[in-house]
Amino acid sequence: MALCAKKTKDEEIAKPNWLELPIDLMKNVLERLDIVEIVTSARNVCPIWWNIYKDPLVWRTIHIDGSHSVSFDFVYFEKICRRAIDLSCSHLEYISIDIIWTDDLLKYLVHR
């Protein structure tokens, strides 16, 4: 004998589908993340975030602080910097990196 349970008001309210958020709002969320977080993990959240990640206009400003320096070595940071510079596709307007620059990284930036 099966019992029919009544749904409560909380169960009837639809949960939000985050994938239905406007693209501009999703871009705003991504812009608030650290570049290291975007390059290493946020791009893997969903296909929409992957497409936003590839948009050169998202990469007009690049700021990498030294807060991750305990977790990663400099070679890893340099790869992240190069990836972010590449993703800007010459739309880069401002870059701030609070870790040690190398001549090679600076040359890479200038040539891109």
Phi, psi and omega in degrees: 000116182269140177260138176266121179261140177280140177282139176279168180299323180297324180287334181281337180285126181289138176283145183292143175261107185296338179286348180267003177294149177299146182302319180300323179291320177295321177298320179299319178297313180297323180295339180276349179274156175289145181304321180299318179294321180294312183292323186270333185217320186299328180295342182267003184294309182198168180299326180295314179294327177297317179293320177296319179303324182277352181288117182301331182291338176292334186259023177295328179239128178236122175229123176235118179263173183274010184295337180267002187298337178288325185278329188234156176270171185297323180301321179294317177299320180297320177298318179296317178300313180297320179296315179296319178297316178299318182294337180289340178047048178071015176262005183295124180250330184213133176225135179221119181233117184270024176238176185291128174274150171247161177298322180298317180294319178296318176297320179300316179298314182297320182286339179271000000 
